[in-house]
Amino acid sequence: MANGIAYLSATDANDPTTASTSSDELGAEKLDDFSSPSWRKRSRHFLVLSSAGKPIYSRFGNEAQLSTLMSAVQAIISTFADMSDPVKSMTMGQHTIVFYTNGPLYLLAVSDRGDPAELLRNELQLLHSQIVSILTSAQLTKIFEQRSNFDLRQLLGGTEGLIDHMVDKLDTDLSFALGSLDTLWIRYKLRERIGKALLAARPPKGLLYAMLVADMKLVTLLRPRKHSLHPSDLHLLFNMATSRTFLTGEHWMPMCFPKFNDQGFLHVYLSYISPHVALILVSADRDGFPALTQCRERIYEDLSTDDALQRLDDAASQRALRPSELGVTGLLQLYYRNKTLVQHFGTRFDGSVGEDQRRRIINAYKRLRLYISGGGLNPLRIIYHKCESDTVLAWQSSAFELYATVAPAMEVKGMIRLVNSVLEWIKNEEDHLFVVKAPSY
């Protein structure tokens, strides 16, 4: 597990020489260089380089062919740093360019969609956290102190797919921007049954957290009474769990949780106990694989004594709720965030909404959230935004945040009635929508 990026399956858990890195499973289009028309037409770009100007990551394009661009970015950042006035963002025509530096890493975001600089900076911080989760801040600092021109791609090789997947989800999913956990809608009794199975499995020494996850949605979580993982750390963990690399067998890998401790690794056991449901165990014991394998068997056997596991897999396979399942008509999509639980759920998009419109709606949600969560003496509570193709509402109270989209023909009063009906439905379904009483030990 050298350098924190080797993944061990059950068959090679005791033989590090057989470890293999994950492949770039997403098949991302890696184009030649930034002069390519195909590369330039992308509406958003994310780049990572070292403080010496060495390419580390680009969502699109071949990093080696982007070295000239990376060097230019490094020169801009260094020039402003020498002037004691660090550059944060700039605008060039329709493009917003945002810079973010953290230790030896320089990160850059470029967007031609009018994304606010604050939004892009938040996303760069998440991208930085993803890299730290693979290597730790301590390791990054040590590497570049010893060799300032080190090529970090040597250590990140095989993990590009994880980073690509997270960057893509930033553009299509509100979960990261909300800073809360997406939860799976299941019956309360079933969630309670699963929680008891985790607790009854007799957590072995060193185990910190045990959880079941389906499609980046939390089913339930077992944790110490006085400790909890930050949602952003769990986002990184769930992002890894969705990799096709881990769909079969048992896997054991080191992972840094930046909000928990960015200086070192914890160790993650991951195994799919059904086609759609992953069991994730987080341990402080680097030699804990055998004990966690036994823990997995106890949980699997317990949930297999009745139809609990099958019911859970059926619920996970259905993915998100349809808008019509919330008991209203005219709703195209909705996100609801419970502030107290720091959890949320989102519906699917209505079938009439195309891919480009979906991306635009998510982008509108992210912007509106900046306005209602930006602090100040008089933060906005309700924002109503209407355009030709749809109407978006953002609403926050002391207990929740809500983001909803309806057809443009719906008037304000109709939309308010629809949202109030949804809030009543959520109130009645709260025990099924969220992990209200997570087990602890």
C-alpha positions as CSV (number, residue, x, y, z in Angstrom):
1,M,0.0,0.0,0.0
2,A,2.9,2.3,-0.7
3,N,2.0,5.9,-1.3
4,G,-1.6,5.3,-0.2
5,I,-3.0,4.3,-3.6
6,A,-2.8,0.5,-3.7
7,Y,-6.0,-1.4,-3.5
8,L,-6.0,-5.0,-2.1
9,S,-8.7,-7.5,-2.8
10,A,-9.6,-10.4,-0.6
11,T,-7.4,-12.8,-2.6
12,D,-4.3,-10.6,-2.1
13,A,-4.9,-8.9,1.2
14,N,-2.0,-10.6,2.8
15,D,0.4,-10.2,-0.2
16,P,1.1,-6.5,-1.0
17,T,3.1,-7.6,-4.0
18,T,-0.1,-8.5,-5.8
19,A,-1.7,-5.1,-5.2
20,S,-3.0,-3.3,-8.3
21,T,-4.2,0.2,-8.9
22,S,-7.6,1.0,-10.2
23,S,-8.0,1.9,-13.9
24,D,-9.5,5.0,-15.5
25,E,-12.8,3.4,-15.8
26,L,-14.7,6.5,-16.9
27,G,-13.2,6.6,-20.3
28,A,-12.8,10.3,-20.1
29,E,-11.9,12.0,-23.3
30,K,-8.2,12.9,-23.0
31,L,-7.6,15.2,-25.9
32,D,-4.1,16.3,-27.1
33,D,-3.7,19.9,-26.0
34,F,-5.4,23.2,-25.2
35,S,-5.2,24.4,-28.8
36,S,-7.6,21.7,-29.9
37,P,-11.1,23.1,-30.8
38,S,-12.6,20.1,-28.9
39,W,-10.7,21.0,-25.7
40,R,-11.6,24.7,-26.0
41,K,-15.3,24.1,-26.5
42,R,-15.6,22.6,-23.0
43,S,-17.6,24.9,-20.8
44,R,-15.6,24.0,-17.6
45,H,-12.1,23.0,-17.0
46,F,-10.3,21.9,-13.8
47,L,-6.5,21.9,-13.7
48,V,-4.0,20.9,-11.0
49,L,-0.3,21.6,-11.1
50,S,2.6,21.8,-8.6
51,S,4.1,25.0,-7.4
52,A,7.0,24.3,-9.8
53,G,4.6,24.2,-12.7
54,K,4.5,20.4,-13.2
55,P,1.2,19.1,-14.6
56,I,-0.7,16.9,-12.2
57,Y,-4.3,16.7,-13.4
58,S,-6.7,18.0,-16.0
59,R,-10.3,16.8,-16.4
60,F,-9.9,17.1,-20.2
61,G,-6.8,16.9,-22.3
62,N,-3.5,15.1,-21.8
63,E,-1.6,16.6,-18.9
64,A,1.7,16.2,-20.7
65,Q,0.5,18.1,-23.7
66,L,-0.8,20.9,-21.4
67,S,2.6,21.6,-19.8
68,T,2.8,25.0,-21.6
69,L,-0.5,26.1,-20.2
70,M,0.4,24.8,-16.7
71,S,3.6,26.8,-16.8
72,A,1.7,29.9,-17.7
73,V,-0.7,29.4,-14.8
74,Q,2.3,28.9,-12.4
75,A,3.9,32.1,-13.7
76,I,0.7,34.1,-13.1
77,I,0.3,32.8,-9.5
78,S,3.9,33.3,-8.7
79,T,4.0,36.8,-10.0
80,F,1.1,37.9,-7.9
81,A,2.5,36.1,-4.9
82,D,5.8,38.0,-5.2
83,M,3.7,41.2,-5.1
84,S,2.1,40.1,-1.8
85,D,-1.2,40.2,-3.5
86,P,-2.3,36.6,-4.3
87,V,-4.5,36.3,-7.4
88,K,-7.9,34.8,-6.6
89,S,-9.9,35.2,-9.8
90,M,-10.1,37.1,-13.1
91,T,-12.5,37.5,-15.9
92,M,-11.6,37.2,-19.6
93,G,-14.5,37.8,-22.0
94,Q,-17.1,35.2,-21.0
95,H,-14.7,33.1,-19.0
96,T,-14.3,33.2,-15.2
97,I,-10.9,32.0,-14.0
98,V,-10.4,31.1,-10.4
99,F,-7.1,30.2,-8.7
100,Y,-6.7,28.2,-5.5
101,T,-3.4,27.4,-3.8
102,N,-2.8,25.0,-0.9
103,G,0.7,24.1,0.0
104,P,2.6,22.7,-3.0
105,L,-0.5,22.4,-5.1
106,Y,-1.9,25.0,-7.5
107,L,-5.5,24.5,-8.7
108,L,-7.3,26.4,-11.5
109,A,-11.0,26.4,-12.6
110,V,-12.2,28.0,-15.8
111,S,-15.9,28.4,-16.7
112,D,-17.8,30.2,-19.5
113,R,-21.2,29.6,-17.9
114,G,-21.1,32.6,-15.6
115,D,-20.3,30.5,-12.5
116,P,-19.6,32.8,-9.5
117,A,-16.0,32.8,-8.4
118,E,-17.0,31.7,-4.9
119,L,-18.7,28.6,-6.3
120,L,-15.7,27.6,-8.4
121,R,-13.4,28.1,-5.5
122,N,-15.5,25.8,-3.3
123,E,-15.3,23.2,-6.0
124,L,-11.5,23.6,-6.3
125,Q,-11.3,23.0,-2.5
126,L,-13.2,19.7,-2.9
127,L,-10.9,18.7,-5.8
128,H,-7.9,19.4,-3.5
129,S,-9.6,17.2,-0.8
130,Q,-10.0,14.4,-3.2
131,I,-6.2,14.4,-3.9
132,V,-5.4,14.7,-0.2
133,S,-7.6,11.6,0.4
134,I,-5.3,9.6,-1.8
135,L,-1.9,10.9,-0.5
136,T,-2.4,13.0,2.7
137,S,-1.2,16.6,3.2
138,A,1.9,15.4,5.2
139,Q,3.0,13.2,2.3
140,L,2.4,15.9,-0.3
141,T,4.5,18.4,1.7
142,K,7.3,15.9,2.3
143,I,7.4,15.0,-1.4
144,F,7.8,18.5,-2.7
145,E,10.1,19.6,0.1
146,Q,12.5,16.9,-1.1
147,R,12.0,17.4,-4.9
148,S,10.1,20.6,-5.9
149,N,9.8,19.3,-9.5
150,F,8.5,15.9,-8.6
151,D,5.9,14.5,-11.1
152,L,3.0,13.6,-8.8
153,R,1.2,11.7,-11.6
154,Q,3.5,8.8,-10.6
155,L,1.6,8.4,-7.3
156,L,-1.8,9.3,-8.6
157,G,-1.6,6.9,-11.5
158,G,-4.7,4.7,-11.6
159,T,-6.8,7.1,-9.5
160,E,-7.7,9.5,-12.3
161,G,-11.1,7.8,-12.7
162,L,-12.1,8.6,-9.1
163,I,-11.1,12.3,-9.6
164,D,-12.9,12.5,-12.9
165,H,-16.0,11.0,-11.4
166,M,-16.0,13.6,-8.6
167,V,-15.5,16.5,-10.9
168,D,-18.3,15.3,-13.1
169,K,-20.6,14.9,-10.1
170,L,-19.9,18.5,-9.1
171,D,-21.5,19.5,-12.4
172,T,-24.6,17.2,-12.2
173,D,-25.3,16.6,-8.6
174,L,-26.1,19.1,-5.8
175,S,-24.8,16.8,-3.0
176,F,-21.3,18.3,-2.8
177,A,-22.6,21.9,-2.8
178,L,-25.1,21.2,-0.1
179,G,-22.5,19.9,2.3
180,S,-24.8,17.2,3.6
181,L,-25.4,13.5,3.1
182,D,-27.7,12.1,0.5
183,T,-29.9,9.4,2.1
184,L,-31.8,6.4,0.6
185,W,-35.6,6.4,1.0
186,I,-36.5,3.2,2.7
187,R,-39.1,2.2,5.3
188,Y,-38.1,3.2,8.8
189,K,-38.4,-0.4,10.2
190,L,-36.0,-1.7,7.5
191,R,-33.4,1.0,8.3
192,E,-33.8,0.2,12.0
193,R,-33.4,-3.5,11.2
194,I,-30.1,-2.8,9.3
195,G,-28.7,-0.6,12.1
196,K,-29.3,-3.4,14.6
197,A,-27.5,-5.8,12.3
198,L,-24.4,-3.5,12.2
199,L,-24.5,-3.2,16.0
200,A,-25.0,-6.9,16.6
201,A,-21.9,-7.8,14.4
202,R,-19.7,-7.0,17.4
203,P,-17.5,-4.3,15.9
204,P,-13.8,-5.4,16.2
205,K,-11.0,-3.5,17.8
206,G,-10.0,-0.5,15.9
207,L,-13.3,-0.1,14.0
208,L,-14.4,3.5,13.9
209,Y,-17.4,3.6,11.5
210,A,-19.6,1.0,9.7
211,M,-22.1,2.0,7.1
212,L,-24.2,0.7,4.2
213,V,-24.2,2.8,1.0
214,A,-26.2,2.5,-2.2
215,D,-25.5,4.7,-5.2
216,M,-23.7,7.4,-3.1
217,K,-26.7,7.4,-0.8
218,L,-26.4,6.6,2.9
219,V,-28.6,3.7,4.2
220,T,-27.4,3.8,7.8
221,L,-24.3,4.5,9.8
222,L,-22.8,3.0,13.0
223,R,-20.4,5.4,14.8
224,P,-18.8,6.1,18.2
225,R,-21.0,8.1,20.5
226,K,-18.7,11.1,20.6
227,H,-17.4,11.2,17.1
228,S,-18.7,11.6,13.6
229,L,-17.2,12.0,10.1
230,H,-17.6,15.3,8.3
231,P,-20.0,15.1,5.3
232,S,-17.3,16.1,2.8
233,D,-15.1,13.2,4.0
234,L,-18.0,10.8,3.5
235,H,-18.6,12.3,0.0
236,L,-15.1,11.3,-0.9
237,L,-15.6,7.8,0.6
238,F,-18.9,7.3,-1.2
239,N,-17.4,8.5,-4.5
240,M,-14.8,5.8,-4.2
241,A,-17.4,3.2,-3.4
242,T,-19.2,3.8,-6.7
243,S,-16.1,2.8,-8.7
244,R,-16.7,-0.3,-10.8
245,T,-13.4,-1.5,-9.6
246,F,-15.0,-2.5,-6.3
247,L,-18.2,-4.1,-7.4
248,T,-16.9,-7.6,-6.8
249,G,-14.7,-9.2,-4.0
250,E,-13.5,-7.6,-0.8
251,H,-11.2,-4.5,-0.8
252,W,-8.8,-3.1,1.7
253,M,-7.2,0.3,1.2
254,P,-5.7,3.3,3.1
255,M,-7.6,6.6,2.8
256,C,-7.1,10.0,4.2
257,F,-10.1,11.8,5.5
258,P,-9.0,15.5,5.3
259,K,-11.6,17.0,7.7
260,F,-10.9,14.2,10.2
261,N,-7.1,14.3,10.0
262,D,-5.3,15.4,6.8
263,Q,-1.9,14.2,8.1
264,G,-2.5,10.4,8.0
265,F,-4.5,7.4,6.8
266,L,-7.3,5.4,8.2
267,H,-8.1,2.0,6.5
268,V,-11.2,1.2,4.6
269,Y,-12.8,-2.2,4.0
270,L,-15.3,-2.3,1.2
271,S,-17.5,-5.1,-0.1
272,Y,-20.8,-5.2,-2.0
273,I,-23.1,-7.5,0.0
274,S,-25.7,-7.2,-2.8
275,P,-25.7,-5.9,-6.4
276,H,-26.5,-2.4,-5.3
277,V,-25.5,-2.1,-1.6
278,A,-21.9,-1.7,-0.4
279,L,-20.7,-2.3,3.2
280,I,-18.0,0.1,4.2
281,L,-16.0,-0.3,7.4
282,V,-13.5,2.3,8.5
283,S,-10.8,1.2,10.9
284,A,-7.7,2.7,12.6
285,D,-6.1,-0.8,12.6
286,R,-3.9,-1.2,9.5
287,D,-3.9,-5.0,10.2
288,G,-7.6,-5.2,10.7
289,F,-8.6,-6.9,7.4
290,P,-9.2,-10.4,8.7
291,A,-11.4,-9.2,11.6
292,L,-13.4,-7.0,9.3
293,T,-13.9,-9.9,6.9
294,Q,-15.5,-11.8,9.7
295,C,-17.6,-8.8,10.7
296,R,-18.8,-8.6,7.1
297,E,-19.8,-12.3,7.2
298,R,-21.8,-11.7,10.4
299,I,-23.7,-8.8,9.0
300,Y,-24.4,-10.6,5.7
301,E,-25.7,-13.7,7.5
302,D,-27.8,-11.6,9.8
303,L,-29.5,-9.7,7.0
304,S,-30.0,-12.9,5.0
305,T,-32.0,-14.6,7.7
306,D,-35.1,-12.8,6.5
307,D,-35.9,-10.7,3.4
308,A,-34.1,-7.5,4.8
309,L,-31.2,-7.6,2.3
310,Q,-33.4,-8.3,-0.7
311,R,-35.8,-5.5,0.3
312,L,-32.8,-3.1,0.7
313,D,-31.4,-4.1,-2.7
314,D,-34.8,-3.6,-4.3
315,A,-35.0,-0.1,-2.8
316,A,-31.5,0.8,-3.9
317,S,-32.1,-0.4,-7.4
318,Q,-35.0,2.1,-7.8
319,R,-32.6,5.0,-7.1
320,A,-34.2,8.4,-6.5
321,L,-37.9,9.0,-6.1
322,R,-39.8,10.4,-9.1
323,P,-41.3,13.8,-8.7
324,S,-44.8,12.4,-9.0
325,E,-44.1,10.1,-6.0
326,L,-44.2,13.2,-3.7
327,G,-48.0,13.5,-4.3
328,V,-47.9,16.6,-6.5
329,T,-48.2,17.4,-10.2
330,G,-46.0,19.9,-12.2
331,L,-42.8,19.3,-10.2
332,L,-39.8,18.8,-12.4
333,Q,-37.2,18.2,-9.7
334,L,-36.6,18.9,-6.0
335,Y,-33.8,18.9,-3.4
336,Y,-34.6,19.1,0.4
337,R,-31.9,19.5,3.0
338,N,-32.6,18.9,6.7
339,K,-30.3,21.3,8.5
340,T,-30.5,19.6,11.9
341,L,-29.5,16.1,10.5
342,V,-27.2,17.5,7.9
343,Q,-28.9,15.1,5.4
344,H,-30.8,15.7,2.2
345,F,-32.7,13.9,-0.5
346,G,-33.3,14.7,-4.1
347,T,-35.8,13.4,-6.7
348,R,-35.1,12.3,-10.2
349,F,-35.6,14.8,-12.9
350,D,-38.9,14.6,-14.8
351,G,-38.5,12.7,-18.1
352,S,-39.3,15.8,-20.0
353,V,-36.1,17.5,-18.8
354,G,-33.1,17.0,-21.1
355,E,-29.4,16.7,-20.1
356,D,-28.5,20.3,-20.9
357,Q,-31.4,21.6,-19.0
358,R,-30.6,19.3,-16.0
359,R,-27.1,20.7,-15.8
360,R,-28.4,24.3,-16.1
361,I,-30.9,23.7,-13.3
362,I,-28.2,22.2,-11.0
363,N,-26.1,25.2,-11.7
364,A,-29.0,27.5,-10.9
365,Y,-29.5,25.7,-7.5
366,K,-25.8,26.1,-6.7
367,R,-25.9,29.9,-7.4
368,L,-29.1,30.4,-5.4
369,R,-27.6,28.5,-2.5
370,L,-24.7,31.0,-2.4
371,Y,-27.3,33.8,-2.0
372,I,-29.3,32.2,0.8
373,S,-26.4,30.8,2.7
374,G,-23.9,33.7,2.3
375,G,-24.5,35.0,5.8
376,G,-24.9,38.7,6.5
377,L,-27.5,40.5,8.6
378,N,-30.3,39.9,6.2
379,P,-29.8,36.6,4.4
380,L,-32.3,35.9,1.7
381,R,-35.0,33.4,2.6
382,I,-36.9,32.9,-0.6
383,I,-35.7,33.4,-4.2
384,Y,-38.0,32.9,-7.2
385,H,-36.2,32.7,-10.6
386,K,-38.1,32.3,-13.8
387,C,-36.8,31.8,-17.3
388,E,-38.2,30.5,-20.6
389,S,-37.8,26.7,-20.0
390,D,-38.5,26.5,-16.2
391,T,-39.0,28.2,-12.9
392,V,-36.7,27.6,-9.9
393,L,-37.5,28.3,-6.3
394,A,-34.9,28.4,-3.4
395,W,-36.4,28.5,0.1
396,Q,-34.7,28.3,3.5
397,S,-35.9,28.3,7.1
398,S,-34.3,27.6,10.4
399,A,-35.0,23.9,9.8
400,F,-34.5,23.3,6.1
401,E,-33.3,24.3,2.6
402,L,-35.5,23.5,-0.4
403,Y,-34.7,23.8,-4.1
404,A,-37.5,23.1,-6.6
405,T,-38.1,23.4,-10.3
406,V,-41.5,23.5,-12.1
407,A,-42.6,24.3,-15.6
408,P,-42.5,28.0,-16.5
409,A,-46.3,28.2,-17.0
410,M,-46.8,27.7,-13.2
411,E,-47.5,31.0,-11.4
412,V,-45.9,31.9,-8.1
413,K,-49.0,31.1,-6.0
414,G,-49.3,27.7,-7.7
415,M,-45.7,26.9,-7.0
416,I,-46.0,28.0,-3.3
417,R,-49.0,25.6,-2.9
418,L,-47.0,22.8,-4.6
419,V,-44.0,23.4,-2.3
420,N,-46.2,23.5,0.8
421,S,-47.8,20.2,-0.2
422,V,-44.3,18.7,-0.6
423,L,-43.2,20.0,2.8
424,E,-46.3,18.3,4.3
425,W,-45.3,15.0,2.5
426,I,-41.7,15.3,3.8
427,K,-43.0,15.8,7.4
428,N,-45.0,12.6,7.2
429,E,-42.1,10.7,5.5
430,E,-39.2,12.0,7.6
431,D,-38.4,8.7,9.3
432,H,-38.2,7.0,5.9
433,L,-36.3,9.8,4.1
434,F,-33.5,10.3,6.7
435,V,-31.3,8.5,9.1
436,V,-33.0,10.0,12.2
437,K,-31.6,7.7,14.9
438,A,-28.2,6.3,13.8
439,P,-26.9,3.5,16.0
440,S,-23.8,4.2,18.1
441,Y,-21.5,2.3,20.4
